[in-house]
């Protein structure tokens, strides 16, 4: 269980760090030149961020380090599960869309759920960068952060990977599907 301060208990922290280390070492192509020991130190020093990584893992995101920001000194963590995280599917885009639904409302929205987890939705550009690291969302799709001019008109965008290409589509923000979730990122 997670305590109310959004911190992990020691056993949870150790278990999570073991999973993250194994994933980091198995997928070195995602973070060439980065060292696990430095990532681990950063995670251990940021209990709130470690909790968010735990939530990414708990909801099926399989988080992994995908880069390092030289300017901020932060590691960049993305959801790297092969398909859109199972624990984050069947959600509409945002709370405004959720409130607009009159019938068959989903339980949550992507933007609200991301905020609860302490992460951000990937942008279209970040989604395209993720796809350079492997083939993701070949059977599912993921909401991506929608530009405000599109959202203002009632739409939202999502992306997937088919036929060797990233496709970006639009839908009404209130729509939701069992095979559509969202991918997040966290800076640590």
FIPA-870002 format. One record per residue: residue number from 1; chain; residue in three letters; x, y, z of N, C-alpha, C in turn. Coordinates in steps of 0.02 Angstrom, whole numbers, plus 50000, padded with zeros to 5 digits. Layout:
BEGIN
- num,cadena,residuo,npx,npy,npz,capx,capy,capz,cpx,cpy,cpz
- NUM,A,ALA,X,Y,Z,X,Y,Z,X,Y,Z
...
// end
This chain:
BEGIN
- num,cadena,residuo,npx,npy,npz,capx,capy,capz,cpx,cpy,cpz
- 1,A,UNK,50042,49940,50000,50000,50000,50000,50044,50063,50000
- 2,A,UNK,50016,50118,49979,50050,50182,49977,50021,50225,50032
- 3,A,UNK,50064,50260,50068,50037,50302,50122,50010,50367,50094
- 4,A,UNK,49977,50406,50135,49942,50466,50112,49990,50522,50091
- 5,A,UNK,50053,50518,50109,50101,50570,50091,50130,50559,50021
- 6,A,UNK,50105,50510,49986,50129,50493,49920,50203,50475,49923
- 7,A,UNK,50219,50434,49971,50286,50407,49978,50280,50331,49983
- 8,A,UNK,50330,50297,49961,50330,50224,49964,50359,50200,50029
- 9,A,UNK,50335,50143,50052,50366,50110,50108,50432,50081,50084
- 10,A,UNK,50478,50068,50129,50545,50045,50111,50543,49982,50067
- 11,A,UNK,50500,49934,50085,50497,49872,50046,50474,49886,49974
- 12,A,UNK,50426,49931,49966,50401,49949,49900,50456,49984,49860
- 13,A,UNK,50492,50028,49893,50546,50065,49860,50599,50016,49835
- 14,A,UNK,50619,49970,49876,50671,49922,49857,50647,49878,49799
- 15,A,UNK,50585,49855,49803,50558,49813,49749,50554,49852,49683
- 16,A,UNK,50530,49914,49686,50525,49955,49626,50593,49968,49596
- 17,A,UNK,50642,49986,49637,50709,50000,49612,50739,49938,49579
- 18,A,UNK,50723,49878,49605,50747,49817,49574,50717,49807,49505
- 19,A,UNK,50652,49820,49498,50618,49814,49433,50646,49865,49384
- 20,A,UNK,50655,49927,49407,50680,49979,49363,50752,49965,49341
- 21,A,UNK,50793,49940,49386,50862,49924,49368,50864,49869,49315
- 22,A,UNK,50825,49817,49324,50823,49762,49275,50800,49788,49207
- 23,A,UNK,50750,49831,49206,50724,49858,49143,50777,49904,49111
- 24,A,UNK,50809,49944,49152,50861,49990,49128,50917,49950,49094
- 25,A,UNK,50940,49897,49127,50995,49857,49101,50975,49817,49039
- 26,A,UNK,50912,49798,49034,50888,49759,48977,50879,49802,48915
- 27,A,UNK,50868,49867,48924,50851,49912,48869,50900,49970,48864
- 28,A,UNK,50964,49955,48860,51015,50007,48858,51009,50053,48797
- 29,A,UNK,50979,50029,48743,50970,50071,48684,50926,50132,48699
- 30,A,UNK,50887,50130,48752,50844,50187,48769,50882,50243,48803
- 31,A,UNK,50940,50228,48830,50975,50278,48871,51051,50268,48868
- 32,A,UNK,51077,50263,48808,51149,50253,48799,51188,50307,48835
- 33,A,UNK,51241,50286,48869,51285,50333,48904,51262,50352,48973
- 34,A,UNK,51203,50330,48994,51179,50346,49061,51195,50288,49108
- 35,A,UNK,51204,50304,49171,51222,50253,49221,51165,50243,49271
- 36,A,UNK,51149,50180,49284,51095,50164,49331,51108,50193,49400
- 37,A,UNK,51170,50190,49424,51186,50213,49492,51166,50286,49501
- 38,A,UNK,51177,50328,49451,51159,50399,49456,51082,50408,49453
- 39,A,UNK,51049,50369,49411,50976,50372,49408,50947,50351,49476
- 40,A,UNK,50973,50298,49504,50948,50272,49568,50956,50325,49623
- 41,A,UNK,51014,50357,49625,51025,50410,49675,50974,50466,49668
- 42,A,UNK,50960,50486,49607,50911,50539,49595,50842,50518,49617
- 43,A,UNK,50822,50457,49601,50757,50432,49621,50750,50428,49698
- 44,A,UNK,50802,50402,49730,50800,50396,49803,50797,50464,49837
- 45,A,UNK,50825,50515,49806,50825,50582,49835,50760,50620,49823
- 46,A,UNK,50718,50594,49780,50654,50627,49763,50596,50580,49776
- 47,A,UNK,50577,50575,49839,50525,50526,49860,50459,50535,49823
- 48,A,UNK,50439,50597,49810,50377,50609,49774,50381,50585,49702
- 49,A,UNK,50438,50595,49671,50447,50572,49602,50451,50496,49600
- 50,A,UNK,50483,50467,49650,50486,50393,49654,50416,50365,49661
- 51,A,UNK,50373,50398,49700,50304,50377,49706,50269,50380,49637
- 52,A,UNK,50282,50433,49599,50251,50439,49533,50275,50383,49487
- 53,A,UNK,50339,50366,49490,50365,50311,49449,50331,50246,49470
- 54,A,UNK,50320,50237,49535,50285,50178,49560,50214,50176,49531
- 55,A,UNK,50181,50232,49528,50113,50235,49500,50114,50221,49425
- 56,A,UNK,50165,50244,49391,50172,50228,49320,50177,50152,49312
- 57,A,UNK,50217,50121,49354,50227,50048,49352,50162,50012,49371
- 58,A,UNK,50130,50035,49424,50069,50002,49449,50014,50002,49397
- 59,A,UNK,50010,50054,49357,49957,50059,49307,49978,50030,49239
- 60,A,UNK,50035,49995,49237,50055,49959,49177,50100,49995,49129
- 61,A,UNK,50129,50051,49149,50168,50091,49102,50239,50067,49088
- 62,A,UNK,50266,50024,49131,50334,50000,49124,50383,50059,49112
- 63,A,UNK,50387,50105,49160,50429,50164,49152,50503,50147,49144
- 64,A,UNK,50536,50188,49102,50608,50180,49092,50637,50248,49075
- 65,A,UNK,50701,50256,49089,50737,50318,49073,50748,50320,48998
- 66,A,UNK,50731,50376,48967,50741,50383,48895,50787,50441,48877
- 67,A,UNK,50810,50477,48928,50856,50532,48913,50877,50570,48975
- 68,A,UNK,50920,50618,48962,50946,50662,49015,50947,50733,48988
- 69,A,UNK,50918,50779,49025,50916,50849,49006,50978,50884,49036
- 70,A,UNK,51025,50901,48993,51088,50933,49016,51075,50998,49052
- 71,A,UNK,51027,51037,49027,51013,51103,49057,50986,51098,49128
- 72,A,UNK,50936,51055,49137,50904,51050,49203,50937,50998,49248
- 73,A,UNK,50976,50953,49218,51006,50899,49257,50956,50846,49276
- 74,A,UNK,50901,50841,49239,50849,50793,49255,50851,50733,49207
- 75,A,UNK,50834,50675,49235,50824,50615,49194,50752,50617,49169
- 76,A,UNK,50741,50593,49109,50675,50592,49079,50650,50520,49077
- 77,A,UNK,50593,50508,49106,50563,50442,49111,50499,50441,49070
- 78,A,UNK,50491,50392,49026,50430,50383,48987,50400,50315,49004
- 79,A,UNK,50335,50309,48992,50303,50243,48992,50327,50207,48930
- 80,A,UNK,50357,50147,48940,50385,50109,48884,50351,50041,48875
- 81,A,UNK,50290,50033,48901,50254,49971,48890,50240,49963,48815
- 82,A,UNK,50239,49901,48792,50228,49889,48720,50163,49919,48696
- 83,A,UNK,50111,49913,48736,50045,49941,48719,50027,49995,48770
- 84,A,UNK,49977,50035,48755,49955,50087,48801,49942,50055,48870
- 85,A,UNK,49966,50086,48924,49960,50055,48990,49889,50032,49007
- 86,A,UNK,49884,49968,49026,49818,49937,49039,49779,49973,49093
- 87,A,UNK,49812,49997,49144,49777,50030,49199,49756,50101,49184
- 88,A,UNK,49767,50123,49122,49750,50192,49103,49711,50195,49038
- 89,A,UNK,49674,50144,49023,49633,50142,48962,49560,50158,48978
- 90,A,UNK,49522,50166,48926,49450,50182,48932,49438,50247,48969
- 91,A,UNK,49478,50297,48951,49470,50363,48981,49462,50414,48925
- 92,A,UNK,49421,50465,48938,49416,50519,48889,49475,50566,48899
- 93,A,UNK,49477,50622,48863,49538,50663,48864,49547,50704,48928
- 94,A,UNK,49497,50742,48949,49505,50785,49007,49440,50790,49047
- 95,A,UNK,49443,50824,49103,49385,50828,49148,49327,50865,49115
- 96,A,UNK,49342,50915,49074,49289,50951,49038,49251,50902,48993
- 97,A,UNK,49287,50859,48958,49255,50809,48915,49215,50759,48957
- 98,A,UNK,49243,50739,49014,49209,50692,49059,49143,50722,49083
- 99,A,UNK,49145,50784,49103,49084,50817,49128,49033,50829,49073
- 100,A,UNK,49055,50833,49010,49010,50844,48954,48971,50781,48935
- 101,A,UNK,48996,50724,48954,48961,50661,48936,48897,50655,48976
- 102,A,UNK,48844,50641,48942,48779,50633,48976,48767,50560,48997
- 103,A,UNK,48791,50513,48957,48781,50442,48970,48847,50405,48963
- 104,A,UNK,48849,50347,48994,48907,50302,48987,48974,50336,48999
- 105,A,UNK,48977,50373,49053,49039,50408,49069,49094,50359,49088
- 106,A,UNK,49155,50372,49065,49211,50332,49089,49225,50351,49162
- 107,A,UNK,49266,50313,49195,49280,50327,49265,49326,50387,49275
- 108,A,UNK,49365,50404,49224,49414,50457,49232,49433,50485,49165
- 109,A,UNK,49476,50536,49166,49503,50565,49104,49578,50559,49105
- 110,A,UNK,49609,50561,49046,49681,50554,49041,49717,50611,49078
- 111,A,UNK,49696,50672,49067,49730,50729,49098,49723,50728,49175
- 112,A,UNK,49664,50711,49199,49653,50709,49271,49694,50652,49302
- 113,A,UNK,49693,50594,49270,49729,50537,49296,49805,50551,49296
- 114,A,UNK,49830,50583,49243,49901,50600,49240,49919,50646,49299
- 115,A,UNK,49877,50695,49312,49890,50740,49368,49891,50703,49434
- 116,A,UNK,49844,50656,49442,49843,50615,49504,49906,50574,49512
- 117,A,UNK,49935,50550,49456,49996,50510,49458,50058,50554,49463
- 118,A,UNK,50051,50618,49453,50108,50663,49455,50150,50662,49392
- 119,A,UNK,50119,50647,49335,50154,50643,49271,50119,50687,49220
- 120,A,UNK,50149,50693,49161,50119,50731,49105,50106,50684,49047
- 121,A,UNK,50056,50700,49007,50046,50663,48944,50103,50680,48896
- 122,A,UNK,50123,50631,48856,50172,50645,48804,50142,50693,48753
- 123,A,UNK,50184,50736,48725,50163,50777,48669,50170,50734,48606
- 124,A,UNK,50145,50759,48550,50153,50723,48487,50228,50713,48471
- 125,A,UNK,50267,50764,48482,50339,50759,48469,50373,50707,48514
- 126,A,UNK,50355,50707,48577,50383,50657,48624,50361,50587,48605
- 127,A,UNK,50299,50580,48583,50274,50515,48561,50315,50490,48501
- 128,A,UNK,50330,50534,48455,50371,50516,48397,50442,50496,48419
- 129,A,UNK,50469,50530,48468,50535,50513,48494,50533,50443,48526
- 130,A,UNK,50481,50429,48563,50473,50362,48594,50475,50308,48540
- 131,A,UNK,50441,50320,48485,50437,50270,48432,50504,50255,48400
- 132,A,UNK,50553,50299,48409,50621,50286,48383,50657,50234,48426
- 133,A,UNK,50629,50220,48485,50660,50172,48531,50631,50102,48525
- 134,A,UNK,50580,50093,48485,50547,50029,48476,50480,50039,48443
- 135,A,UNK,50441,49985,48439,50374,49989,48411,50324,49987,48469
- 136,A,UNK,50291,50042,48481,50243,50048,48536,50174,50062,48507
- 137,A,UNK,50123,50038,48541,50053,50048,48520,50039,50020,48451
- 138,A,UNK,50058,49957,48440,50043,49925,48376,49972,49896,48375
- 139,A,UNK,49941,49890,48434,49873,49864,48439,49828,49912,48478
- 140,A,UNK,49857,49961,48510,49819,50010,48550,49835,50079,48525
- 141,A,UNK,49807,50130,48558,49824,50199,48542,49829,50238,48608
- 142,A,UNK,49859,50296,48604,49869,50336,48664,49852,50409,48651
- 143,A,UNK,49812,50438,48697,49800,50510,48695,49868,50545,48701
- 144,A,UNK,49877,50599,48665,49936,50641,48674,49912,50712,48690
- 145,A,UNK,49956,50751,48721,49938,50818,48741,49914,50857,48679
- 146,A,UNK,49854,50883,48685,49820,50915,48629,49831,50990,48629
- 147,A,UNK,49850,51019,48572,49857,51092,48569,49791,51126,48588
- 148,A,UNK,49796,51183,48621,49737,51217,48648,49688,51237,48594
- 149,A,UNK,49712,51255,48534,49665,51275,48482,49621,51216,48459
- 150,A,UNK,49648,51156,48459,49608,51097,48442,49560,51081,48499
- 151,A,UNK,49585,51084,48560,49543,51067,48618,49486,51117,48625
- 152,A,UNK,49499,51180,48611,49447,51232,48616,49388,51217,48570
- 153,A,UNK,49402,51182,48515,49350,51165,48466,49316,51098,48482
- 154,A,UNK,49336,51067,48539,49303,51005,48560,49341,50942,48544
- 155,A,UNK,49397,50949,48510,49435,50890,48490,49493,50874,48535
- 156,A,UNK,49523,50817,48523,49584,50796,48557,49620,50749,48509
- 157,A,UNK,49685,50741,48518,49723,50699,48472,49751,50638,48508
- 158,A,UNK,49760,50586,48468,49790,50525,48494,49835,50497,48439
- 159,A,UNK,49877,50449,48457,49925,50422,48409,49932,50347,48419
- 160,A,UNK,49957,50314,48366,49975,50244,48370,50028,50229,48318
- 161,A,UNK,50050,50167,48313,50102,50147,48266,50076,50089,48225
- 162,A,UNK,50066,50100,48160,50042,50049,48115,50082,50054,48049
- 163,A,UNK,50091,49997,48017,50123,49995,47951,50190,50031,47951
- 164,A,UNK,50227,50026,48006,50293,50058,48010,50291,50133,48016
- 165,A,UNK,50234,50162,48033,50226,50234,48037,50189,50255,48101
- 166,A,UNK,50205,50314,48125,50166,50345,48178,50108,50381,48145
- 167,A,UNK,50048,50368,48169,49988,50403,48144,49960,50444,48201
- 168,A,UNK,49941,50505,48186,49909,50549,48235,49840,50564,48208
- 169,A,UNK,49790,50555,48251,49720,50562,48232,49685,50611,48279
- 170,A,UNK,49624,50625,48263,49583,50668,48306,49519,50630,48324
- 171,A,UNK,49490,50650,48378,49426,50623,48401,49395,50676,48445
- 172,A,UNK,49331,50668,48460,49301,50711,48510,49333,50696,48577
- 173,A,UNK,49348,50746,48615,49383,50737,48679,49345,50693,48727
- 174,A,UNK,49279,50689,48718,49238,50649,48765,49236,50575,48746
- 175,A,UNK,49266,50557,48690,49265,50486,48670,49313,50446,48713
- 176,A,UNK,49299,50381,48717,49345,50335,48751,49336,50266,48724
- 177,A,UNK,49390,50228,48725,49390,50161,48696,49432,50115,48740
- 178,A,UNK,49415,50052,48740,49452,50003,48781,49524,49995,48760
- 179,A,UNK,49541,50012,48699,49610,50005,48675,49646,50072,48673
- 180,A,UNK,49617,50125,48702,49651,50189,48703,49663,50211,48775
- 181,A,UNK,49725,50226,48789,49744,50253,48855,49787,50314,48846
- 182,A,UNK,49838,50319,48888,49885,50374,48879,49953,50353,48907
- 183,A,UNK,50005,50383,48880,50073,50374,48903,50097,50438,48936
- 184,A,UNK,50137,50430,48987,50160,50489,49023,50235,50494,49025
- 185,A,UNK,50256,50552,49051,50326,50565,49062,50335,50598,49129
- 186,A,UNK,50394,50589,49155,50412,50618,49220,50485,50640,49215
- 187,A,UNK,50498,50699,49242,50567,50723,49247,50590,50716,49318
- 188,A,UNK,50647,50682,49327,50673,50670,49395,50742,50701,49401
// end
